[in-house]
Amino acid sequence: MADPALAPMDDEEFNRWYGAWEPLEPPGLAELMRGFDRSWWIVGGWAVEAFTGVAREHEDVDLSILACDVPAFREHLGTDWTPWSNHGGTLRPLSDRSPEPLSVESQIWIRRDSRSPWVVDLPITPDRDGLWTNKRWPEHAVPVEEATWVAGDGLRYVRPEIALLYKAALDREKDRADLEAAWPLLDGVSRSWLRDLVDRTLGADHPWLALTGAWDAPAAGAGNLR
């Protein structure tokens, strides 16, 4: 029998226990991060949208930084914001009393104070000697600049094939929609990389392999990377 404690909460139950969300959008995130002198980038659905240009609804905005830069990030937030370490639903203040995240692969949730909504979800990216490191495939460790790109809005986003690899593990309706929007724009190298990593990390029977195999055709364009 499934453990009821592991069942996902609906929005009403989530808000009752954890508090409401009023997430920033990329321009607001850029304002929050103004003056932060370490690398930061946007992941998740906003990263795919920046690449495809296909607008969709977003439940939140996902910011990421290297694990080694968490202390600098706490200093950047100062007393204006209260960051919390979130690991599997366990929350703990990320404060002077407990300055280390619960895990280097956990998230940081950010809000003004206890009476304010959450505005940013920050999945921490593990690093190896300052290199961006792939949570799904730790052998993949590269400079941040190789794992990300700068869009026309001047903001840095994780590369679309990497964003899609993380989405493949969840395989929700919105993840498949993001895959369908991005696939024609990915070049051959990115397509092959994504298929190979899905196979390696999620198994040869993952449904995205059959989907992308059916779509596999010469790229319609090179996408928007620069």
CYANA upper distance limits for C-alpha pairs under 8 A (distance plus 0.5 A):
  2 ALA  CA      6 LEU  CA      8.37
  3 ASP  CA      7 ALA  CA      7.70
  9 MET  CA     13 GLU  CA      6.31
  9 MET  CA     14 PHE  CA      6.09
 10 ASP  CA     14 PHE  CA      6.56
 11 ASP  CA     15 ASN  CA      6.55
 12 GLU  CA     16 ARG  CA      6.74
 13 GLU  CA     17 TRP  CA      6.93
 14 PHE  CA     18 TYR  CA      6.24
 14 PHE  CA     19 GLY  CA      7.49
 14 PHE  CA     20 ALA  CA      8.37
 15 ASN  CA     19 GLY  CA      4.79
 15 ASN  CA     20 ALA  CA      5.33
 15 ASN  CA     21 TRP  CA      8.36
 16 ARG  CA     20 ALA  CA      8.37
 19 GLY  CA    117 PRO  CA      6.93
 19 GLY  CA    118 TRP  CA      7.85
 20 ALA  CA    117 PRO  CA      5.55
 20 ALA  CA    118 TRP  CA      6.90
 21 TRP  CA     60 ASP  CA      8.36
 21 TRP  CA    117 PRO  CA      5.46
 21 TRP  CA    118 TRP  CA      5.16
 21 TRP  CA    119 VAL  CA      6.60
 22 GLU  CA     60 ASP  CA      8.29
 22 GLU  CA    117 PRO  CA      6.27
 22 GLU  CA    118 TRP  CA      6.55
 22 GLU  CA    119 VAL  CA      5.85
 23 PRO  CA     59 GLU  CA      7.92
 23 PRO  CA     60 ASP  CA      5.51
 23 PRO  CA     61 VAL  CA      6.68
 23 PRO  CA    118 TRP  CA      7.13
 23 PRO  CA    119 VAL  CA      4.52
 23 PRO  CA    120 VAL  CA      6.36
 24 LEU  CA     28 GLY  CA      5.92
 24 LEU  CA     29 LEU  CA      6.48
 24 LEU  CA     60 ASP  CA      7.66
 24 LEU  CA     61 VAL  CA      6.81
 24 LEU  CA    119 VAL  CA      5.98
 24 LEU  CA    120 VAL  CA      7.06
 25 GLU  CA     29 LEU  CA      6.65
 25 GLU  CA     60 ASP  CA      8.32
 25 GLU  CA     61 VAL  CA      6.71
 26 PRO  CA     30 ALA  CA      6.62
 26 PRO  CA     46 TRP  CA      8.48
 26 PRO  CA     61 VAL  CA      7.75
 26 PRO  CA    155 LEU  CA      8.50
 27 PRO  CA     31 GLU  CA      6.96
 28 GLY  CA     32 LEU  CA      6.82
 29 LEU  CA     33 MET  CA      6.70
 30 ALA  CA     34 ARG  CA      6.50
 30 ALA  CA    155 LEU  CA      8.06
 35 GLY  CA     76 HIS  CA      8.38
 36 PHE  CA     73 PHE  CA      7.82
 36 PHE  CA     76 HIS  CA      6.78
 38 ARG  CA     69 ASP  CA      7.49
 38 ARG  CA     72 ALA  CA      8.39
 39 SER  CA     65 ILE  CA      6.96
 39 SER  CA     66 LEU  CA      8.17
 39 SER  CA    144 VAL  CA      7.98
 40 TRP  CA     63 LEU  CA      7.63
 40 TRP  CA     64 SER  CA      6.30
 40 TRP  CA     65 ILE  CA      5.43
 40 TRP  CA     66 LEU  CA      8.33
 40 TRP  CA    156 ARG  CA      7.66
 41 TRP  CA     63 LEU  CA      6.39
 41 TRP  CA     64 SER  CA      6.02
 41 TRP  CA     65 ILE  CA      7.32
 41 TRP  CA    148 THR  CA      7.92
 41 TRP  CA    155 LEU  CA      7.74
 41 TRP  CA    156 ARG  CA      5.30
 41 TRP  CA    157 TYR  CA      5.44
 41 TRP  CA    158 VAL  CA      6.97
 42 ILE  CA     46 TRP  CA      7.51
 42 ILE  CA     47 ALA  CA      6.52
 42 ILE  CA     61 VAL  CA      8.04
 42 ILE  CA     62 ASP  CA      6.25
 42 ILE  CA     63 LEU  CA      5.12
 42 ILE  CA     64 SER  CA      6.60
 42 ILE  CA    155 LEU  CA      8.45
 42 ILE  CA    156 ARG  CA      6.89
 42 ILE  CA    157 TYR  CA      5.09
 42 ILE  CA    158 VAL  CA      6.69
 43 VAL  CA     47 ALA  CA      5.63
 43 VAL  CA     61 VAL  CA      8.41
 43 VAL  CA     62 ASP  CA      5.89
 43 VAL  CA     63 LEU  CA      6.60
 43 VAL  CA     64 SER  CA      7.30
 43 VAL  CA    157 TYR  CA      6.54
 43 VAL  CA    158 VAL  CA      5.91
 43 VAL  CA    163 ALA  CA      6.89
 44 GLY  CA     48 VAL  CA      7.30
 44 GLY  CA     61 VAL  CA      8.19
 44 GLY  CA     62 ASP  CA      6.60
 44 GLY  CA    163 ALA  CA      6.26
 44 GLY  CA    167 LYS  CA      8.14
 45 GLY  CA     49 GLU  CA      6.69
 45 GLY  CA     58 HIS  CA      7.49
 45 GLY  CA    163 ALA  CA      8.29
 45 GLY  CA    178 ASP  CA      7.89
 46 TRP  CA     50 ALA  CA      6.59
 46 TRP  CA     58 HIS  CA      8.01
 46 TRP  CA     61 VAL  CA      7.42
 46 TRP  CA     62 ASP  CA      8.29
 47 ALA  CA     51 PHE  CA      7.05
 47 ALA  CA    157 TYR  CA      5.85
 47 ALA  CA    158 VAL  CA      6.68
 47 ALA  CA    159 ARG  CA      7.88
 47 ALA  CA    160 PRO  CA      7.09
 47 ALA  CA    163 ALA  CA      7.49
 48 VAL  CA     52 THR  CA      6.68
 48 VAL  CA    160 PRO  CA      6.07
 48 VAL  CA    163 ALA  CA      7.42
 48 VAL  CA    164 LEU  CA      8.33
 48 VAL  CA    178 ASP  CA      7.07
 48 VAL  CA    182 ALA  CA      7.54
 49 GLU  CA     53 GLY  CA      5.77
 49 GLU  CA     54 VAL  CA      6.01
 49 GLU  CA     55 ALA  CA      6.55
 49 GLU  CA     56 ARG  CA      8.08
 49 GLU  CA    178 ASP  CA      8.33
 50 ALA  CA     54 VAL  CA      8.44
 50 ALA  CA    151 ALA  CA      7.11
 50 ALA  CA    157 TYR  CA      8.28
 51 PHE  CA    151 ALA  CA      8.02
 51 PHE  CA    160 PRO  CA      7.24
 51 PHE  CA    182 ALA  CA      7.89
 51 PHE  CA    223 GLY  CA      7.12
 51 PHE  CA    224 ASN  CA      6.21
 51 PHE  CA    225 LEU  CA      7.65
 52 THR  CA    181 ALA  CA      6.92
 52 THR  CA    182 ALA  CA      6.21
 52 THR  CA    185 LEU  CA      7.74
 52 THR  CA    223 GLY  CA      7.57
 52 THR  CA    224 ASN  CA      7.97
 54 VAL  CA    181 ALA  CA      7.55
 60 ASP  CA    119 VAL  CA      8.14
 60 ASP  CA    120 VAL  CA      7.50
 60 ASP  CA    121 ASP  CA      7.59
 61 VAL  CA    119 VAL  CA      8.44
 61 VAL  CA    120 VAL  CA      6.51
 61 VAL  CA    121 ASP  CA      6.88
 62 ASP  CA    120 VAL  CA      7.06
 62 ASP  CA    121 ASP  CA      5.62
 62 ASP  CA    122 LEU  CA      6.03
 62 ASP  CA    123 PRO  CA      7.45
 63 LEU  CA    120 VAL  CA      7.55
 63 LEU  CA    121 ASP  CA      6.85
 63 LEU  CA    122 LEU  CA      5.19
 63 LEU  CA    123 PRO  CA      7.23
 64 SER  CA    122 LEU  CA      5.77
 64 SER  CA    123 PRO  CA      6.02
 64 SER  CA    124 ILE  CA      6.12
 64 SER  CA    125 THR  CA      6.88
 65 ILE  CA     69 ASP  CA      7.09
 65 ILE  CA     70 VAL  CA      7.84
 65 ILE  CA    122 LEU  CA      8.22
 65 ILE  CA    123 PRO  CA      8.30
 65 ILE  CA    124 ILE  CA      6.31
 65 ILE  CA    125 THR  CA      6.38
 66 LEU  CA     70 VAL  CA      7.54
 66 LEU  CA    124 ILE  CA      6.71
 66 LEU  CA    125 THR  CA      5.36
 66 LEU  CA    126 PRO  CA      6.39
 66 LEU  CA    127 ASP  CA      6.31
 66 LEU  CA    130 GLY  CA      7.95
 66 LEU  CA    132 TRP  CA      7.30
 67 ALA  CA    104 VAL  CA      6.52
 67 ALA  CA    124 ILE  CA      6.33
 67 ALA  CA    125 THR  CA      6.23
 67 ALA  CA    126 PRO  CA      5.71
 67 ALA  CA    127 ASP  CA      6.55
 68 CYS  CA    126 PRO  CA      8.42
 68 CYS  CA    127 ASP  CA      7.37
 68 CYS  CA    130 GLY  CA      7.61
 69 ASP  CA     73 PHE  CA      6.71
 70 VAL  CA     74 ARG  CA      6.73
 71 PRO  CA     75 GLU  CA      6.85
 71 PRO  CA     99 PRO  CA      8.03
 72 ALA  CA     76 HIS  CA      6.62
 73 PHE  CA     77 LEU  CA      6.81
 74 ARG  CA     78 GLY  CA      6.95
 74 ARG  CA     83 PRO  CA      8.13
 74 ARG  CA     94 LEU  CA      8.42
 74 ARG  CA     95 SER  CA      8.50
 77 LEU  CA     81 TRP  CA      6.23
 77 LEU  CA     82 THR  CA      8.37
 80 ASP  CA    112 ARG  CA      6.80
 81 TRP  CA    110 ILE  CA      7.19
 81 TRP  CA    111 ARG  CA      6.22
 81 TRP  CA    112 ARG  CA      4.87
 81 TRP  CA    113 ASP  CA      7.18
 82 THR  CA     93 PRO  CA      8.02
 82 THR  CA     94 LEU  CA      8.12
 82 THR  CA     95 SER  CA      8.48
 82 THR  CA    110 ILE  CA      6.37
 82 THR  CA    111 ARG  CA      6.04
 82 THR  CA    112 ARG  CA      6.10
 82 THR  CA    113 ASP  CA      6.36
 83 PRO  CA     93 PRO  CA      6.85
 83 PRO  CA     94 LEU  CA      5.97
 83 PRO  CA     95 SER  CA      8.02
 83 PRO  CA    108 ILE  CA      6.76
 83 PRO  CA    109 TRP  CA      6.14
 83 PRO  CA    110 ILE  CA      4.95
 83 PRO  CA    111 ARG  CA      7.06
 84 TRP  CA     91 LEU  CA      6.79
 84 TRP  CA     92 ARG  CA      5.99
 84 TRP  CA     93 PRO  CA      4.84
 84 TRP  CA     94 LEU  CA      5.36
 84 TRP  CA     95 SER  CA      8.50
 84 TRP  CA    108 ILE  CA      5.92
 84 TRP  CA    109 TRP  CA      5.65
 84 TRP  CA    110 ILE  CA      6.82
 85 SER  CA     90 THR  CA      8.39
 85 SER  CA     91 LEU  CA      6.08
 85 SER  CA     92 ARG  CA      5.74
 85 SER  CA     93 PRO  CA      6.58
 85 SER  CA     94 LEU  CA      6.16
 85 SER  CA    101 PRO  CA      5.88
 85 SER  CA    102 LEU  CA      6.64
 85 SER  CA    106 SER  CA      7.50
 85 SER  CA    107 GLN  CA      6.44
 85 SER  CA    108 ILE  CA      5.17
 85 SER  CA    109 TRP  CA      6.98
 86 ASN  CA     90 THR  CA      5.92
 86 ASN  CA     91 LEU  CA      5.09
 86 ASN  CA     92 ARG  CA      7.23
 86 ASN  CA    101 PRO  CA      8.45
 86 ASN  CA    102 LEU  CA      7.63
 86 ASN  CA    106 SER  CA      6.48
 86 ASN  CA    107 GLN  CA      5.57
 86 ASN  CA    108 ILE  CA      6.27
 86 ASN  CA    109 TRP  CA      7.27
 87 HIS  CA     91 LEU  CA      7.22
 87 HIS  CA    102 LEU  CA      6.69
 87 HIS  CA    103 SER  CA      7.29
 87 HIS  CA    106 SER  CA      5.40
 87 HIS  CA    107 GLN  CA      6.84
 88 GLY  CA    106 SER  CA      8.12
 92 ARG  CA    102 LEU  CA      8.28
 93 PRO  CA     98 SER  CA      7.32
 94 LEU  CA     98 SER  CA      6.16
 94 LEU  CA     99 PRO  CA      5.70
 94 LEU  CA    100 GLU  CA      7.23
 94 LEU  CA    101 PRO  CA      7.12
 95 SER  CA     99 PRO  CA      5.51
101 PRO  CA    106 SER  CA      7.54
101 PRO  CA    108 ILE  CA      8.36
102 LEU  CA    106 SER  CA      7.12
104 VAL  CA    124 ILE  CA      6.92
104 VAL  CA    125 THR  CA      7.86
104 VAL  CA    126 PRO  CA      6.51
105 GLU  CA    123 PRO  CA      7.59
105 GLU  CA    124 ILE  CA      6.08
105 GLU  CA    125 THR  CA      6.98
105 GLU  CA    126 PRO  CA      6.84
105 GLU  CA    135 LYS  CA      8.31
106 SER  CA    123 PRO  CA      6.63
106 SER  CA    124 ILE  CA      6.48
107 GLN  CA    121 ASP  CA      7.21
107 GLN  CA    122 LEU  CA      5.74
107 GLN  CA    123 PRO  CA      4.72
107 GLN  CA    124 ILE  CA      6.19
108 ILE  CA    121 ASP  CA      6.48
108 ILE  CA    122 LEU  CA      5.33
108 ILE  CA    123 PRO  CA      6.89
108 ILE  CA    124 ILE  CA      7.79
109 TRP  CA    118 TRP  CA      7.20
109 TRP  CA    119 VAL  CA      8.13
109 TRP  CA    120 VAL  CA      6.33
109 TRP  CA    121 ASP  CA      5.36
109 TRP  CA    122 LEU  CA      6.73
110 ILE  CA    118 TRP  CA      6.07
110 ILE  CA    119 VAL  CA      6.40
110 ILE  CA    120 VAL  CA      5.78
110 ILE  CA    121 ASP  CA      7.25
111 ARG  CA    116 SER  CA      6.65
111 ARG  CA    117 PRO  CA      6.43
111 ARG  CA    118 TRP  CA      4.97
111 ARG  CA    119 VAL  CA      6.18
111 ARG  CA    120 VAL  CA      7.85
112 ARG  CA    116 SER  CA      6.22
112 ARG  CA    117 PRO  CA      8.04
112 ARG  CA    118 TRP  CA      8.22
125 THR  CA    132 TRP  CA      7.38
125 THR  CA    133 THR  CA      7.26
125 THR  CA    134 ASN  CA      8.17
125 THR  CA    135 LYS  CA      7.84
126 PRO  CA    132 TRP  CA      7.27
126 PRO  CA    133 THR  CA      6.10
126 PRO  CA    134 ASN  CA      8.03
126 PRO  CA    135 LYS  CA      7.59
127 ASP  CA    131 LEU  CA      5.64
127 ASP  CA    132 TRP  CA      5.60
127 ASP  CA    133 THR  CA      5.68
127 ASP  CA    141 ALA  CA      8.29
128 ARG  CA    132 TRP  CA      7.43
128 ARG  CA    133 THR  CA      7.03
128 ARG  CA    141 ALA  CA      7.57
130 GLY  CA    143 PRO  CA      8.12
131 LEU  CA    141 ALA  CA      6.29
131 LEU  CA    142 VAL  CA      5.77
131 LEU  CA    143 PRO  CA      5.40
131 LEU  CA    144 VAL  CA      6.96
132 TRP  CA    141 ALA  CA      6.00
132 TRP  CA    142 VAL  CA      5.88
132 TRP  CA    143 PRO  CA      6.13
132 TRP  CA    144 VAL  CA      5.72
132 TRP  CA    147 ALA  CA      7.69
133 THR  CA    137 TRP  CA      8.44
133 THR  CA    138 PRO  CA      6.37
133 THR  CA    139 GLU  CA      8.11
133 THR  CA    140 HIS  CA      6.41
133 THR  CA    141 ALA  CA      4.86
133 THR  CA    142 VAL  CA      7.18
134 ASN  CA    138 PRO  CA      5.59
134 ASN  CA    139 GLU  CA      7.90
134 ASN  CA    140 HIS  CA      6.01
134 ASN  CA    141 ALA  CA      6.93
136 ARG  CA    166 TYR  CA      7.96
136 ARG  CA    201 THR  CA      7.11
137 TRP  CA    197 LEU  CA      8.32
137 TRP  CA    201 THR  CA      7.57
142 VAL  CA    146 GLU  CA      6.76
142 VAL  CA    147 ALA  CA      7.31
143 PRO  CA    147 ALA  CA      7.38
144 VAL  CA    148 THR  CA      6.69
145 GLU  CA    149 TRP  CA      7.27
147 ALA  CA    158 VAL  CA      6.47
147 ALA  CA    159 ARG  CA      6.31
147 ALA  CA    162 ILE  CA      8.18
148 THR  CA    156 ARG  CA      6.91
148 THR  CA    157 TYR  CA      5.84
148 THR  CA    158 VAL  CA      4.63
148 THR  CA    159 ARG  CA      5.31
149 TRP  CA    156 ARG  CA      5.96
149 TRP  CA    157 TYR  CA      6.00
149 TRP  CA    158 VAL  CA      6.88
149 TRP  CA    159 ARG  CA      6.61
149 TRP  CA    225 LEU  CA      6.90
149 TRP  CA    226 ARG  CA      7.17
150 VAL  CA    154 GLY  CA      6.41
150 VAL  CA    155 LEU  CA      5.95
150 VAL  CA    156 ARG  CA      4.83
150 VAL  CA    157 TYR  CA      6.74
150 VAL  CA    225 LEU  CA      7.76
150 VAL  CA    226 ARG  CA      7.23
151 ALA  CA    155 LEU  CA      6.28
151 ALA  CA    156 ARG  CA      6.89
151 ALA  CA    157 TYR  CA      7.70
151 ALA  CA    224 ASN  CA      7.86
151 ALA  CA    225 LEU  CA      7.38
151 ALA  CA    226 ARG  CA      7.95
158 VAL  CA    162 ILE  CA      7.20
158 VAL  CA    163 ALA  CA      6.89
159 ARG  CA    163 ALA  CA      6.84
160 PRO  CA    164 LEU  CA      6.56
160 PRO  CA    182 ALA  CA      8.00
161 GLU  CA    165 LEU  CA      6.71
161 GLU  CA    186 LEU  CA      8.26
161 GLU  CA    190 SER  CA      6.56
161 GLU  CA    191 ARG  CA      7.81
161 GLU  CA    193 TRP  CA      8.10
161 GLU  CA    194 LEU  CA      6.27
162 ILE  CA    166 TYR  CA      7.12
162 ILE  CA    194 LEU  CA      7.88
163 ALA  CA    167 LYS  CA      6.86
164 LEU  CA    168 ALA  CA      6.49
164 LEU  CA    175 ASP  CA      8.08
164 LEU  CA    178 ASP  CA      8.19
164 LEU  CA    179 LEU  CA      7.12
164 LEU  CA    194 LEU  CA      8.13
165 LEU  CA    169 ALA  CA      7.53
165 LEU  CA    194 LEU  CA      6.85
165 LEU  CA    197 LEU  CA      7.74
165 LEU  CA    198 VAL  CA      6.99
166 TYR  CA    170 LEU  CA      7.89
167 LYS  CA    171 ASP  CA      6.55
167 LYS  CA    172 ARG  CA      8.37
167 LYS  CA    175 ASP  CA      6.10
168 ALA  CA    175 ASP  CA      7.51
168 ALA  CA    198 VAL  CA      7.74
168 ALA  CA    208 TRP  CA      7.69
169 ALA  CA    202 LEU  CA      7.47
170 LEU  CA    175 ASP  CA      7.93
171 ASP  CA    175 ASP  CA      6.06
171 ASP  CA    176 ARG  CA      6.88
172 ARG  CA    176 ARG  CA      6.92
173 GLU  CA    177 ALA  CA      6.82
174 LYS  CA    178 ASP  CA      6.68
175 ASP  CA    179 LEU  CA      6.72
176 ARG  CA    180 GLU  CA      6.60
177 ALA  CA    181 ALA  CA      6.72
178 ASP  CA    182 ALA  CA      6.59
179 LEU  CA    183 TRP  CA      6.24
180 GLU  CA    184 PRO  CA      8.09
181 ALA  CA    185 LEU  CA      8.37
182 ALA  CA    186 LEU  CA      6.88
183 TRP  CA    191 ARG  CA      7.92
183 TRP  CA    212 THR  CA      8.25
184 PRO  CA    219 ALA  CA      5.95
184 PRO  CA    220 ALA  CA      5.89
184 PRO  CA    221 GLY  CA      7.55
185 LEU  CA    219 ALA  CA      6.59
185 LEU  CA    220 ALA  CA      6.37
185 LEU  CA    221 GLY  CA      5.63
185 LEU  CA    222 ALA  CA      6.16
185 LEU  CA    223 GLY  CA      5.27
186 LEU  CA    190 SER  CA      6.40
186 LEU  CA    191 ARG  CA      6.59
186 LEU  CA    219 ALA  CA      7.00
186 LEU  CA    221 GLY  CA      7.85
186 LEU  CA    222 ALA  CA      6.74
186 LEU  CA    223 GLY  CA      6.76
187 ASP  CA    191 ARG  CA      6.73
187 ASP  CA    219 ALA  CA      6.31
187 ASP  CA    221 GLY  CA      7.90
187 ASP  CA    222 ALA  CA      6.22
187 ASP  CA    223 GLY  CA      8.24
188 GLY  CA    192 SER  CA      6.60
188 GLY  CA    218 PRO  CA      8.21
188 GLY  CA    219 ALA  CA      7.45
189 VAL  CA    193 TRP  CA      6.59
190 SER  CA    194 LEU  CA      6.62
191 ARG  CA    195 ARG  CA      6.72
192 SER  CA    196 ASP  CA      6.51
193 TRP  CA    197 LEU  CA      6.63
194 LEU  CA    198 VAL  CA      6.57
195 ARG  CA    199 ASP  CA      6.66
195 ARG  CA    209 LEU  CA      6.81
195 ARG  CA    212 THR  CA      8.40
196 ASP  CA    200 ARG  CA      6.65
197 LEU  CA    201 THR  CA      6.31
197 LEU  CA    202 LEU  CA      8.30
198 VAL  CA    202 LEU  CA      5.75
198 VAL  CA    203 GLY  CA      7.16
198 VAL  CA    204 ALA  CA      8.23
198 VAL  CA    206 HIS  CA      7.82
198 VAL  CA    208 TRP  CA      8.40
198 VAL  CA    209 LEU  CA      8.00
199 ASP  CA    203 GLY  CA      5.16
199 ASP  CA    204 ALA  CA      5.28
199 ASP  CA    205 ASP  CA      8.29
199 ASP  CA    206 HIS  CA      7.68
199 ASP  CA    209 LEU  CA      8.02
200 ARG  CA    204 ALA  CA      7.98
202 LEU  CA    206 HIS  CA      6.84
204 ALA  CA    209 LEU  CA      7.89
205 ASP  CA    209 LEU  CA      7.87
206 HIS  CA    210 ALA  CA      8.10
207 PRO  CA    211 LEU  CA      6.86
208 TRP  CA    212 THR  CA      6.43
209 LEU  CA    213 GLY  CA      6.39
210 ALA  CA    214 ALA  CA      6.75
211 LEU  CA    215 TRP  CA      6.96
212 THR  CA    216 ASP  CA      6.26
